[in-house]
Amino acid sequence: MDTNDEVLRTRVKTMIVECARLKIQPSELKDDAPLFDKEKGLGLDSIDVLELVVNIEKTFAVQIPDRETGEKVLQTVNTIVEHLKASGAKT
C-alpha cells in the first residue's frame, strides 16, 4: 500500500468515526470491518449513512447517486477507498 492510499484510508476512517460519533479512534477501525453489521462491524444506521454520504461527496467531490451505488460503496473502509480512487476523488 502506498502513502497516498494510507492517507486516504486514514481520512475515510476519521470521517466515519466523526460522522457516526463512534467512541473509538480512527486507527482502531479495521479496513474490512462491515460498517452496518451490528455483530461483526460498526452497526451504523440510516442517519449515519446520510451524514457519511454527504461528507464523502463534499470532501472528495465524488457522487454516490443512488441506493444501489451506496450499498456497493459503503460496505467497508476498503470499498469506500476503492470507489474514491476509481472515481478520481479530489484528495
Summary of the structure (lengths in Angstrom):
residues: 91
radius of gyration: 12.0
end to end distance: 16.2
largest distance: 33.2
contacts: 243
relative contact order: 0.19
helix: 57%
strand: 0%
